[in-house]
């Protein structure tokens, strides 16, 4: 027989060797004895029994309150719920039940009228499919909650058949007991797995096409887990004054609240960090933090972080030393030294030099002359993360001071007297 997606066969014994359910002489008269059978309420069922002795006949009895009561003799029945079918002339006296009810569940005995042979079989009656549940429920916390799946059917344990738990159409637990308890701890990869239970009967007699043995409910597991946070991208640098954007990916169940913090101060309440006109004091550690709340009120947390490198142009200052003033004034013949200093730079400077091609950060005039008078420029540069160059310049004015020059004018001829007088005066 085919029930839904499962196939079952009713096996009949056709041997003259006595079974454990028969009694009598070694040469049994039985050709076929009844077997334990499962029937569904409202459907029909039949227990087969036949003998080889055509001069003998069969009687059927049912156990009531621990004792067997006769319900038929030959082809006659004493209870309208039963009927005797088969070819009686061939020794077939099968017990047929048209409308099986739960009250008819019992042990039935087929006996030969000579009193020497009998065989018994159980009739199990199923009036509902299995009942199933999962505790504490379909919401479970990853690696913390133990889910207990319980599926049971109202049949004795010796009923031919098994109770089976399935996960996504794959069997995970089977038992001949009529209660199947399956326990499991889940991880996040099992979110959405569906569990169902059914009773798989054997030697069953069901209505054609009837599929009553499934549990009436499926269980889809909602595995809850803390956030897994991953900051996207790999660029951790930005040039001062530019804009910077970074996002983080969050895998969480239930959905998580996401925020960005900088030195423990919240700077963004979303998964996207956006900084405009970035300043150098915005460098440092940025943390993406996600938090969610589980079904039992507890919470889960996840974080990821990176260090932002805000890069900027070099900053310069000059320092004057030697026989010169702080403002760059020097008298001819004296020395002046000017150092070009980098006070801050990120990244470090690649080059620093004066425009006099000295090739370093020192500007030296030994015995300064009036030709050294003028403006000098110091240049410094660094290379940013994207290959662009940051450069800065600073000027210094060297004021070379010198005394006034004396001029002597000589006159000839008629002006010689005036020249002599001027000479006497020291002009």
PAKEMAR-708575 format. One record per residue (C-alpha): x, y, z negated; chain; residue number from 1. Coordinates in Angstrom, 2 decimals. Example, Ala and Ser with C-alpha at 12.3 -4.5 7.8 and 13.67 -1.06 7.14 Angstrom:
<recs>
      xx      yy      zz drenvo zapa
   12.30   -4.50   -7.80      A    1
   13.67   -1.06   -7.14      A    2
</recs>
This chain:
<recs>
      xx      yy      zz drenvo zapa
    0.00    0.00    0.00      A    1
    1.14    3.55    0.65      A    2
    0.43    6.23   -1.93      A    3
    1.45    9.67   -0.76      A    4
    5.17    9.41   -0.06      A    5
    5.75    6.22   -1.99      A    6
    5.22    2.60   -0.85      A    7
    4.10   -0.15   -3.12      A    8
    3.38   -3.84   -2.48      A    9
    0.99   -6.08   -4.36      A   10
    2.81   -9.35   -4.92      A   11
    0.77  -12.54   -5.19      A   12
    2.08  -15.78   -6.57      A   13
    1.30  -18.81   -4.45      A   14
    3.17  -21.48   -6.33      A   15
    1.92  -24.51   -8.16      A   16
    4.60  -24.07  -10.83      A   17
    3.06  -22.71  -14.04      A   18
    3.98  -19.12  -14.86      A   19
    4.54  -17.78  -18.39      A   20
    0.86  -16.81  -18.27      A   21
   -0.37  -20.34  -17.61      A   22
   -0.83  -23.36  -19.78      A   23
   -1.59  -26.98  -18.96      A   24
    0.02  -30.05  -17.53      A   25
    3.23  -30.01  -15.55      A   26
    1.20  -30.58  -12.40      A   27
   -0.79  -27.32  -12.43      A   28
   -3.91  -26.97  -10.34      A   29
   -3.20  -23.29   -9.62      A   30
   -2.37  -22.18   -6.11      A   31
   -2.53  -18.49   -7.05      A   32
   -2.60  -16.89  -10.48      A   33
   -3.55  -13.31  -11.43      A   34
   -0.82  -10.69  -11.90      A   35
   -0.75   -7.55  -14.03      A   36
   -2.51   -4.84  -12.07      A   37
   -2.95   -1.08  -12.39      A   38
   -6.22    0.45  -11.24      A   39
   -7.53    4.00  -11.18      A   40
  -10.90    4.92  -12.66      A   41
  -13.68    4.94  -10.08      A   42
  -11.73    2.73   -7.69      A   43
  -11.88   -1.00   -7.11      A   44
   -9.49   -3.68   -8.36      A   45
   -9.15   -7.41   -7.90      A   46
   -7.45  -10.16   -9.88      A   47
   -6.78  -13.22   -7.71      A   48
   -7.03  -16.79   -8.87      A   49
   -7.31  -20.02   -6.80      A   50
   -6.86  -23.72   -7.40      A   51
   -6.07  -26.76   -5.30      A   52
   -8.74  -29.02   -6.81      A   53
  -11.94  -28.42   -4.86      A   54
  -13.93  -30.52   -7.30      A   55
  -13.00  -28.18  -10.15      A   56
  -14.09  -24.60  -10.62      A   57
  -12.85  -21.44  -12.34      A   58
  -14.18  -19.34  -15.16      A   59
  -13.07  -15.82  -16.02      A   60
  -12.87  -14.38  -19.56      A   61
  -11.97  -10.93  -20.90      A   62
  -10.40  -10.22  -24.26      A   63
  -12.63   -8.18  -26.55      A   64
  -11.56   -7.36  -30.11      A   65
   -8.87  -10.00  -29.97      A   66
  -11.07  -12.80  -28.60      A   67
  -11.80  -13.95  -25.05      A   68
  -15.39  -13.70  -23.90      A   69
  -16.49  -15.55  -20.77      A   70
  -17.78  -13.30  -17.97      A   71
  -18.13  -15.81  -15.09      A   72
  -18.39  -19.46  -14.16      A   73
  -17.73  -20.46  -10.60      A   74
  -19.25  -17.79   -8.39      A   75
  -21.75  -16.63  -11.00      A   76
  -21.00  -13.64  -13.31      A   77
  -22.59  -12.66  -16.61      A   78
  -21.61   -8.97  -16.40      A   79
  -22.80   -6.75  -13.53      A   80
  -19.50   -4.90  -13.54      A   81
  -17.77   -7.95  -12.06      A   82
  -18.11  -10.06   -8.95      A   83
  -16.46  -13.28   -7.75      A   84
  -15.04  -13.20   -4.21      A   85
  -13.04  -15.53   -1.98      A   86
  -13.64  -18.83   -0.18      A   87
  -15.00  -20.92   -2.98      A   88
  -14.84  -24.10   -0.88      A   89
  -11.07  -23.50   -0.72      A   90
  -10.84  -23.01   -4.48      A   91
  -10.65  -19.17   -4.39      A   92
  -12.43  -17.44   -7.26      A   93
  -11.11  -13.83   -7.36      A   94
  -12.39  -11.40   -9.97      A   95
  -13.50   -8.19   -8.23      A   96
  -14.39   -4.88   -9.93      A   97
  -16.09   -2.23   -7.82      A   98
  -16.06    0.79  -10.13      A   99
  -13.23    0.43  -12.62      A  100
  -13.58    2.31  -15.90      A  101
  -11.15    2.86  -18.74      A  102
  -13.27    0.56  -20.94      A  103
  -12.45   -2.33  -18.61      A  104
   -8.73   -2.16  -19.43      A  105
   -7.90   -5.45  -21.10      A  106
   -6.42   -8.93  -20.68      A  107
   -8.21  -11.28  -18.30      A  108
   -7.95  -15.07  -18.26      A  109
   -8.56  -17.37  -15.32      A  110
   -9.30  -20.89  -16.54      A  111
   -9.97  -24.20  -14.79      A  112
  -13.21  -25.78  -15.92      A  113
  -11.48  -29.00  -16.83      A  114
   -9.94  -27.00  -19.66      A  115
   -6.41  -27.98  -18.91      A  116
   -5.10  -24.91  -17.06      A  117
   -5.42  -21.13  -17.56      A  118
   -3.54  -17.97  -16.58      A  119
   -3.80  -14.43  -17.91      A  120
   -3.05  -10.97  -16.53      A  121
   -3.43   -7.42  -17.77      A  122
   -5.61   -4.84  -16.11      A  123
   -4.34   -1.32  -16.80      A  124
   -6.65    1.55  -16.02      A  125
   -5.36    5.04  -15.27      A  126
   -7.91    7.80  -15.67      A  127
   -5.55   10.81  -15.20      A  128
   -2.12   11.62  -13.90      A  129
    0.86   12.28  -16.19      A  130
    1.05   15.36  -18.38      A  131
    4.30   17.28  -18.49      A  132
    5.86   20.33  -20.10      A  133
    9.21   21.96  -20.70      A  134
   10.26   23.42  -24.03      A  135
   11.02   26.12  -25.02      A  136
    9.96   27.17  -21.50      A  137
   11.26   27.82  -18.02      A  138
   13.26   30.84  -19.22      A  139
   16.63   29.58  -20.45      A  140
   19.92   31.30  -21.19      A  141
   22.98   30.01  -19.38      A  142
   25.06   27.53  -21.41      A  143
   23.04   28.30  -24.52      A  144
   19.47   26.96  -24.37      A  145
   18.67   23.26  -24.07      A  146
   15.57   22.64  -21.98      A  147
   13.53   19.57  -22.96      A  148
   11.42   18.12  -20.15      A  149
    8.63   15.85  -21.40      A  150
    6.45   13.76  -19.10      A  151
    4.04   11.10  -20.33      A  152
    1.15    9.05  -19.04      A  153
   -1.66    7.47  -21.02      A  154
   -0.72    3.84  -20.37      A  155
    0.90    1.09  -22.45      A  156
    4.64    0.78  -22.02      A  157
    4.29   -2.64  -20.41      A  158
    2.17   -1.21  -17.58      A  159
    3.97   -2.00  -14.32      A  160
    5.43    1.31  -13.23      A  161
    7.94    4.02  -14.14      A  162
    7.86    7.72  -15.04      A  163
   10.26    9.80  -12.94      A  164
   11.59   13.38  -13.18      A  165
   12.68   15.02   -9.93      A  166
   14.77   18.15   -9.31      A  167
   14.42   19.72   -5.87      A  168
   13.29   16.35   -4.45      A  169
   16.23   14.51   -6.06      A  170
   15.68   12.02   -8.85      A  171
   17.29   12.93  -12.19      A  172
   15.62   10.63  -14.74      A  173
   13.59    7.41  -14.57      A  174
   12.22    5.12  -17.29      A  175
    9.88    2.18  -17.63      A  176
    8.58    3.76  -20.81      A  177
    5.49    5.79  -20.28      A  178
    7.15    8.87  -21.78      A  179
   10.19   10.33  -20.04      A  180
   12.16   12.95  -21.99      A  181
   14.94   14.66  -20.04      A  182
   17.19   17.32  -21.57      A  183
   19.53   19.73  -19.83      A  184
   21.70   22.83  -20.35      A  185
   21.78   25.11  -17.30      A  186
   24.27   27.36  -15.56      A  187
   23.50   30.31  -13.26      A  188
   23.88   28.23  -10.09      A  189
   20.76   26.29  -11.10      A  190
   18.49   29.34  -11.15      A  191
   15.38   28.58   -9.14      A  192
   15.67   24.79   -9.35      A  193
   12.23   23.15   -9.38      A  194
   11.35   20.16  -11.54      A  195
    8.37   17.87  -11.16      A  196
    7.27   14.55  -12.65      A  197
    5.28   11.61  -11.34      A  198
    4.25    8.12  -12.36      A  199
    5.37    5.47   -9.86      A  200
    3.07    2.44  -10.25      A  201
    3.83   -1.15   -9.32      A  202
    1.30   -3.88   -8.46      A  203
   -1.27   -1.14   -8.26      A  204
   -4.79   -1.01   -6.86      A  205
   -5.78    2.53   -5.92      A  206
   -8.33    4.18   -3.73      A  207
   -7.07    4.61   -0.21      A  208
   -5.16    7.88    0.25      A  209
   -5.48    8.88   -3.41      A  210
   -2.40   10.55   -4.93      A  211
   -3.17   10.94   -8.62      A  212
    0.18   10.04  -10.11      A  213
    1.88   13.48   -9.87      A  214
    2.05   15.82  -12.79      A  215
   -0.26   18.74  -12.19      A  216
    2.49   21.33  -12.65      A  217
    5.92   22.14  -11.24      A  218
    8.55   23.95  -13.28      A  219
   10.83   26.51  -11.63      A  220
   13.72   27.33  -13.93      A  221
   14.64   30.95  -14.57      A  222
   18.23   30.71  -15.74      A  223
   19.22   33.98  -17.38      A  224
   22.87   35.00  -17.62      A  225
   25.01   38.03  -18.51      A  226
   26.21   40.41  -15.80      A  227
   29.19   39.52  -13.66      A  228
   30.70   42.88  -12.66      A  229
   33.09   43.44   -9.76      A  230
   34.36   46.86   -8.65      A  231
   34.37   47.02   -4.86      A  232
   37.29   48.28   -2.79      A  233
   40.99   48.66   -3.57      A  234
   41.78   52.36   -3.19      A  235
   42.58   53.74   -6.63      A  236
   44.02   57.11   -5.49      A  237
   42.58   60.47   -4.47      A  238
   44.10   63.88   -3.64      A  239
   43.11   66.71   -5.92      A  240
   40.22   68.70   -4.45      A  241
   38.90   65.79   -2.37      A  242
   35.79   63.68   -3.07      A  243
   35.97   60.10   -4.35      A  244
   33.36   57.30   -4.32      A  245
   33.52   53.81   -5.81      A  246
   30.81   51.21   -6.37      A  247
   30.54   48.06   -8.42      A  248
   28.64   44.87   -7.64      A  249
   26.59   43.33  -10.46      A  250
   25.15   39.82  -10.53      A  251
   22.80   39.46  -13.50      A  252
   19.52   37.88  -14.51      A  253
   17.47   39.71  -15.69      A  254
   18.44   42.88  -13.83      A  255
   21.08   44.88  -15.65      A  256
   21.45   48.57  -16.50      A  257
   24.69   49.87  -14.95      A  258
   26.80   52.87  -15.95      A  259
   30.30   54.27  -15.40      A  260
   32.42   55.59  -18.26      A  261
   35.66   57.60  -18.31      A  262
   37.58   57.33  -21.56      A  263
   34.36   55.98  -23.17      A  264
   32.31   58.97  -21.95      A  265
   29.40   58.20  -19.60      A  266
   29.91   59.92  -16.24      A  267
   27.38   58.03  -14.06      A  268
   24.18   56.04  -14.74      A  269
   24.22   53.97  -11.58      A  270
   26.35   51.40   -9.80      A  271
   27.98   54.14   -7.64      A  272
   30.65   56.47   -9.01      A  273
   30.73   59.80   -7.13      A  274
   33.30   62.51   -7.90      A  275
   33.36   65.80   -6.01      A  276
   36.27   68.26   -5.89      A  277
   38.34   65.96   -8.04      A  278
   40.60   67.50  -10.68      A  279
   43.80   66.04  -12.03      A  280
   42.31   65.75  -15.51      A  281
   39.83   63.24  -14.05      A  282
   42.56   60.65  -13.61      A  283
   42.62   57.63  -15.90      A  284
   40.59   54.50  -16.66      A  285
   37.04   54.19  -15.24      A  286
   34.86   51.31  -16.46      A  287
   31.75   49.90  -14.80      A  288
   29.59   48.41  -17.55      A  289
   26.37   46.40  -17.10      A  290
   23.94   45.25  -19.81      A  291
   20.80   43.10  -19.62      A  292
   18.31   41.68  -22.15      A  293
   17.38   37.99  -22.31      A  294
   14.00   36.42  -23.04      A  295
   14.82   36.01  -26.74      A  296
   15.84   39.64  -27.22      A  297
   19.58   39.02  -27.16      A  298
   21.73   40.86  -24.64      A  299
   24.47   40.16  -22.16      A  300
   27.31   42.44  -21.11      A  301
   29.87   42.58  -18.34      A  302
   32.60   45.07  -17.40      A  303
   35.26   45.79  -14.83      A  304
   37.62   48.77  -14.65      A  305
   40.29   50.51  -12.60      A  306
   42.71   53.40  -13.10      A  307
   42.16   56.43  -10.88      A  308
   45.35   58.19   -9.70      A  309
   44.64   61.85   -8.90      A  310
   47.54   63.09   -6.78      A  311
   48.53   66.76   -6.29      A  312
   51.16   69.09   -4.83      A  313
   54.40   69.83   -6.70      A  314
   54.45   72.79   -9.10      A  315
   57.67   74.90   -9.19      A  316
   59.37   77.55  -11.28      A  317
   62.81   79.20  -11.14      A  318
   65.36   79.83  -13.84      A  319
   68.14   82.44  -13.36      A  320
   71.45   82.23  -15.16      A  321
   75.04   83.51  -14.82      A  322
   75.87   87.22  -14.96      A  323
   72.46   88.20  -13.70      A  324
   69.24   89.43  -15.24      A  325
   66.14   87.27  -15.61      A  326
   64.60   89.16  -12.74      A  327
   67.43   88.40  -10.28      A  328
   69.53   91.57  -10.57      A  329
   73.29   91.08  -10.28      A  330
   76.22   93.46   -9.80      A  331
   78.59   92.84   -6.95      A  332
   81.44   90.62   -7.95      A  333
   79.45   88.81  -10.62      A  334
   77.98   85.28  -10.41      A  335
   74.28   84.35  -10.17      A  336
   72.74   80.88  -10.46      A  337
   69.10   80.11   -9.68      A  338
   67.64   76.65  -10.44      A  339
   64.43   75.55   -8.69      A  340
   62.56   73.31  -11.17      A  341
   59.64   70.93  -10.58      A  342
   57.34   71.32  -13.57      A  343
   54.71   68.84  -12.37      A  344
   54.12   66.59   -9.38      A  345
   52.13   63.46   -8.54      A  346
   53.65   61.51   -6.97      A  347
   57.26   62.57   -7.61      A  348
   58.83   64.94   -5.11      A  349
   60.67   63.50   -2.14      A  350
   62.75   66.62   -1.36      A  351
   63.60   69.96   -2.99      A  352
   65.92   72.56   -1.44      A  353
   66.65   76.26   -0.93      A  354
   66.41   77.80    2.49      A  355
   70.14   78.62    2.41      A  356
   70.63   74.93    3.39      A  357
   72.40   74.16    0.14      A  358
   70.56   70.81    0.11      A  359
   69.64   70.75   -3.57      A  360
   67.72   72.65   -6.18      A  361
   70.58   75.01   -7.13      A  362
   71.15   78.41   -5.54      A  363
   74.71   79.68   -6.44      A  364
   76.57   83.01   -5.36      A  365
   79.92   83.28   -6.78      A  366
   81.22   86.88   -6.78      A  367
   77.99   88.18   -5.28      A  368
   78.32   90.75   -2.53      A  369
   75.87   93.20   -1.07      A  370
   75.37   90.76    1.84      A  371
   73.78   88.28   -0.62      A  372
   71.01   90.73   -1.33      A  373
   67.56   89.46   -0.28      A  374
   64.68   86.97   -0.71      A  375
   65.25   83.22   -1.06      A  376
   62.68   80.40   -0.83      A  377
   62.70   77.00   -2.54      A  378
   60.64   74.24   -0.92      A  379
   59.51   70.93   -2.52      A  380
   57.38   68.14   -1.02      A  381
   55.87   64.77   -1.97      A  382
   53.99   62.06   -0.05      A  383
   50.38   61.21   -0.93      A  384
   48.72   57.77   -0.89      A  385
   47.35   58.28    2.64      A  386
   50.70   59.34    4.14      A  387
   50.01   63.08    4.18      A  388
   52.61   65.50    2.79      A  389
   52.09   67.85   -0.10      A  390
   54.43   70.86   -0.09      A  391
   54.95   73.89   -2.32      A  392
   57.22   76.94   -2.05      A  393
   58.45   79.54   -4.52      A  394
   60.40   82.76   -3.81      A  395
   63.09   84.58   -5.77      A  396
   64.50   88.04   -4.91      A  397
   68.22   88.52   -5.52      A  398
   68.95   92.20   -6.08      A  399
   72.71   92.70   -5.62      A  400
   73.64   96.08   -7.05      A  401
   76.84   98.04   -6.26      A  402
   78.33  101.56   -7.01      A  403
   78.12  104.60   -4.65      A  404
   81.04  104.84   -2.18      A  405
   83.37  108.10   -2.19      A  406
   83.78  109.99    1.17      A  407
   86.87  112.31    1.86      A  408
   86.61  114.76    4.82      A  409
   89.76  116.40    6.27      A  410
   89.61  119.76    8.12      A  411
   92.39  121.14   10.40      A  412
   93.34  124.64   11.68      A  413
   91.50  127.56   10.29      A  414
   89.71  125.38    7.78      A  415
   92.88  124.09    6.20      A  416
   92.63  126.54    3.32      A  417
   89.21  125.24    2.42      A  418
   90.51  121.73    2.58      A  419
   93.30  122.54    0.16      A  420
   90.86  124.14   -2.19      A  421
   88.66  121.10   -2.05      A  422
   91.66  118.90   -2.74      A  423
   92.51  120.94   -5.81      A  424
   88.99  120.58   -7.03      A  425
   89.28  116.87   -6.57      A  426
   86.55  116.65   -3.95      A  427
</recs>
